Amino acid sequence: MIIAVKCFSVGLRLLVLAGFFGAGLISVSAAKADTTAVFHQALSDAYGHYREAFFYLRRGNAMTAAFELESMAQKWQALETRYATQPPPIYASDAKWAATLTEVGGLTRKALALASEGEAAPAYDLLKPLRSILEELRSRNGVTLFRDHVEGANQAFRQLFHFRRNPPDFADPKSVDKLRQRLTATIKAYQNALDKAPPSVVGDEQFARLIKDSLYYLDRMWVAIDEKNQLNVINILRRVVSSDEILWLRFG
């Protein structure tokens, strides 16, 4: 009887220790996930200003872009201070981590200086690589965010938009095949963005309208192709391009 009680006591202690150990692992895991989520939110806050600045610079509005770049520069500096030497766990093994953060901060400050002087075009050109720099940062660390699915839709559409100023030659099967392939890829990418959207985005009326309208008009391009109608292909591309830009501006 005494032996049984002792065995039960030892077993209970082991069970309690296992419980504490398990809880500890869960807490550590949750803390790591929380650190990554906080970083991604900080990056998203700064990147929102980048999108706005990029939009204004593209339209030659340097002064308004400068206000956005000033906010981005401040937020990015805070991000660098906090994370440059202590990256979130998912980025911990990235040898280019600190250099990437520094590069983005440097480009932002240089673009801000140019925009403040009214130099919209040079500031725009300087900021162009920033988008791909951050995409590569996520890609090489195996990180996929919703904005990556939006970027995927944007990239696919940019390939298709080639036919806006270079209409397909319906007498040339290769030209038509290329149009079909790029249209298929764009529809797939847009549908993927819709499928991967988190609940908060799915419920956003503007997102739903942008995606559904674009998919509707892209699908109408099949009719234009069957009818060999260059003008309709061009008009559809002209119709979708504005939605594509707003999709990135709001959700990219």
C-alpha positions as CSV (number, residue, x, y, z in Angstrom):
1,M,0.0,0.0,0.0
2,I,2.8,2.4,0.9
3,I,4.6,1.5,-2.3
4,A,1.5,2.2,-4.3
5,V,1.0,5.6,-2.6
6,K,4.7,6.5,-3.4
7,C,4.3,5.5,-7.0
8,F,1.2,7.5,-7.3
9,S,3.0,10.5,-5.7
10,V,5.9,10.2,-8.1
11,G,3.6,9.8,-11.1
12,L,1.6,12.9,-10.0
13,R,4.8,15.0,-9.7
14,L,6.0,13.9,-13.2
15,L,2.5,14.7,-14.6
16,V,2.6,18.2,-13.0
17,L,6.2,18.8,-14.2
18,A,5.2,17.7,-17.7
19,G,2.2,20.1,-17.5
20,F,4.5,23.0,-16.5
21,F,7.0,22.0,-19.2
22,G,4.3,21.8,-21.9
23,A,2.8,25.1,-20.8
24,G,6.3,26.6,-21.0
25,L,6.7,25.4,-24.6
26,I,3.3,26.8,-25.5
27,S,4.2,30.1,-23.9
28,V,7.6,30.3,-25.7
29,S,5.9,29.4,-29.0
30,A,3.2,32.0,-28.5
31,A,5.7,34.6,-27.6
32,K,7.7,33.9,-30.8
33,A,4.5,34.1,-32.9
34,D,3.5,37.3,-31.1
35,T,6.9,38.9,-31.8
36,T,6.6,38.1,-35.5
37,A,3.1,39.4,-35.6
38,V,4.1,42.7,-33.9
39,F,6.9,43.1,-36.4
40,H,4.7,42.4,-39.4
41,Q,2.2,45.0,-38.1
42,A,4.9,47.6,-37.7
43,L,6.2,46.9,-41.2
44,S,2.6,47.1,-42.5
45,D,2.1,50.5,-40.9
46,A,5.3,51.8,-42.5
47,Y,4.6,50.2,-45.9
48,G,1.2,51.9,-46.0
49,H,3.0,55.2,-46.3
50,Y,5.2,53.8,-49.0
51,R,2.2,52.8,-51.1
52,E,0.6,56.2,-50.7
53,A,3.9,58.0,-51.5
54,F,4.5,55.8,-54.6
55,F,1.0,56.6,-55.8
56,Y,1.5,60.4,-55.5
57,L,4.9,60.4,-57.0
58,R,3.7,58.5,-60.0
59,R,1.3,61.3,-60.6
60,G,3.9,64.0,-60.0
61,N,2.6,65.2,-56.6
62,A,5.9,65.4,-54.8
63,M,4.8,67.5,-51.9
64,T,2.0,65.2,-50.8
65,A,4.3,62.2,-51.3
66,A,6.9,63.9,-49.0
67,F,4.4,63.9,-46.1
68,E,3.9,60.2,-46.5
69,L,7.6,59.5,-46.8
70,E,8.3,61.5,-43.7
71,S,5.9,59.3,-41.7
72,M,7.4,56.2,-43.3
73,A,10.9,57.3,-42.4
74,Q,10.0,57.9,-38.8
75,K,8.3,54.5,-38.5
76,W,11.0,52.7,-40.3
77,Q,13.7,54.2,-38.0
78,A,11.7,52.9,-35.0
79,L,11.5,49.5,-36.7
80,E,15.2,49.4,-37.4
81,T,16.0,50.5,-33.8
82,R,13.9,47.7,-32.4
83,Y,14.6,44.8,-34.8
84,A,17.9,45.3,-36.6
85,T,19.9,43.4,-34.1
86,Q,17.0,41.3,-32.7
87,P,15.0,40.0,-35.6
88,P,11.8,38.1,-35.0
89,P,12.5,34.3,-34.8
90,I,11.3,33.5,-38.3
91,Y,14.0,35.9,-39.7
92,A,16.7,35.1,-37.2
93,S,18.9,33.1,-39.7
94,D,18.7,35.7,-42.5
95,A,22.3,36.9,-43.1
96,K,20.9,39.9,-45.0
97,W,18.4,40.9,-42.4
98,A,20.1,44.0,-40.9
99,A,21.4,45.1,-44.3
100,T,17.9,44.9,-45.8
101,L,16.4,47.0,-43.1
102,T,19.2,49.6,-43.5
103,E,18.8,49.6,-47.3
104,V,15.0,50.3,-47.1
105,G,15.6,53.0,-44.5
106,G,18.3,54.6,-46.7
107,L,16.1,54.6,-49.8
108,T,13.2,56.1,-47.9
109,R,15.3,59.0,-46.6
110,K,16.8,59.7,-50.0
111,A,13.4,59.7,-51.6
112,L,12.1,62.0,-48.9
113,A,14.9,64.5,-49.6
114,L,14.1,64.4,-53.3
115,A,10.3,64.7,-52.9
116,S,10.8,67.6,-50.5
117,E,12.6,69.4,-53.3
118,G,9.8,68.8,-55.7
119,E,11.7,66.1,-57.5
120,A,8.9,63.6,-58.1
121,A,10.3,61.5,-60.9
122,P,13.8,60.8,-59.3
123,A,12.1,60.0,-56.0
124,Y,9.7,57.6,-57.8
125,D,12.6,55.8,-59.6
126,L,14.5,55.5,-56.3
127,L,11.5,53.9,-54.5
128,K,10.8,51.4,-57.3
129,P,13.1,48.7,-56.0
130,L,11.8,48.9,-52.4
131,R,8.7,46.8,-53.2
132,S,10.8,43.9,-54.6
133,I,13.3,44.2,-51.8
134,L,10.7,43.5,-49.2
135,E,9.2,40.7,-51.3
136,E,12.6,39.1,-51.5
137,L,13.0,39.5,-47.7
138,R,9.8,37.5,-47.1
139,S,10.5,35.0,-49.9
140,R,14.0,33.9,-48.7
141,N,12.6,33.4,-45.2
142,G,9.6,31.4,-46.2
143,V,7.2,34.1,-45.1
144,T,3.9,34.5,-47.1
145,L,1.5,37.3,-46.1
146,F,-1.8,38.3,-47.7
147,R,-0.1,41.2,-49.4
148,D,2.1,38.6,-51.3
149,H,-1.1,37.2,-52.9
150,V,-2.1,40.7,-53.8
151,E,1.3,41.4,-55.3
152,G,1.0,38.1,-57.2
153,A,-2.2,39.4,-58.8
154,N,-0.6,42.7,-59.6
155,Q,2.4,41.0,-61.2
156,A,0.3,38.7,-63.3
157,F,-1.8,41.7,-64.5
158,R,1.3,43.7,-65.4
159,Q,2.3,40.9,-67.8
160,L,-1.2,40.9,-69.3
161,F,-1.2,44.7,-69.6
162,H,1.6,44.4,-72.1
163,F,-1.2,44.0,-74.7
164,R,-2.7,47.4,-73.9
165,R,-0.1,49.1,-76.0
166,N,0.9,46.0,-78.0
167,P,-2.5,44.6,-79.2
168,P,-2.5,40.9,-80.0
169,D,-2.1,39.9,-83.6
170,F,-5.0,37.6,-84.1
171,A,-3.5,36.4,-87.4
172,D,-0.5,35.1,-85.4
173,P,-1.2,32.0,-83.3
174,K,1.8,32.7,-81.0
175,S,0.6,36.1,-80.1
176,V,-2.9,34.8,-79.3
177,D,-1.4,31.9,-77.3
178,K,0.7,34.4,-75.2
179,L,-2.5,36.4,-74.6
180,R,-4.4,33.4,-73.5
181,Q,-1.6,32.2,-71.2
182,R,-1.3,35.6,-69.5
183,L,-5.0,36.0,-69.1
184,T,-5.3,32.5,-67.5
185,A,-2.5,33.4,-65.1
186,T,-4.0,36.7,-64.2
187,I,-7.5,35.2,-63.5
188,K,-5.8,32.5,-61.4
189,A,-3.8,35.0,-59.4
190,Y,-6.9,37.2,-58.8
191,Q,-8.9,34.3,-57.7
192,N,-6.1,33.2,-55.4
193,A,-6.0,36.6,-53.8
194,L,-9.8,36.3,-53.1
195,D,-9.4,32.7,-51.8
196,K,-6.5,33.7,-49.5
197,A,-8.0,36.9,-48.1
198,P,-8.5,36.9,-44.3
199,P,-12.0,37.4,-43.0
200,S,-11.4,41.1,-42.2
201,V,-10.5,41.7,-45.9
202,V,-13.2,39.5,-47.3
203,G,-15.8,41.6,-45.5
204,D,-14.3,44.8,-46.9
205,E,-16.8,46.2,-49.5
206,Q,-14.0,47.8,-51.5
207,F,-11.9,44.7,-51.7
208,A,-14.9,42.6,-52.8
209,R,-15.9,45.1,-55.5
210,L,-12.3,45.4,-56.8
211,I,-11.7,41.7,-57.1
212,K,-15.1,40.7,-58.4
213,D,-15.3,43.5,-61.0
214,S,-11.8,42.7,-62.2
215,L,-12.6,39.0,-62.5
216,Y,-15.8,39.8,-64.4
217,Y,-14.1,41.9,-66.9
218,L,-11.1,39.6,-67.3
219,D,-13.5,36.8,-68.0
220,R,-15.1,38.9,-70.7
221,M,-11.8,39.0,-72.5
222,W,-12.3,35.4,-73.5
223,V,-15.2,36.7,-75.6
224,A,-13.0,39.4,-77.1
225,I,-10.4,36.8,-78.0
226,D,-13.0,34.5,-79.6
227,E,-14.3,37.4,-81.6
228,K,-10.7,38.5,-82.5
229,N,-11.6,42.0,-81.3
230,Q,-8.5,44.0,-80.5
231,L,-10.4,47.1,-79.3
232,N,-12.3,45.1,-76.7
233,V,-9.1,43.6,-75.4
234,I,-7.6,47.1,-75.0
235,N,-10.8,48.5,-73.4
236,I,-10.9,45.7,-70.9
237,L,-7.3,46.2,-69.9
238,R,-8.0,50.0,-69.6
239,R,-10.9,49.2,-67.4
240,V,-9.1,46.8,-65.1
241,V,-5.8,48.7,-64.6
242,S,-7.3,51.3,-62.3
243,S,-8.8,48.6,-60.1
244,D,-5.5,46.8,-60.1
245,E,-3.7,49.9,-58.9
246,I,-6.3,50.6,-56.1
247,L,-6.1,46.9,-55.0
248,W,-2.4,47.3,-54.4
249,L,-2.8,50.8,-52.8
250,R,-5.3,49.5,-50.3
251,F,-4.4,45.9,-49.7
252,G,-0.9,45.3,-51.2
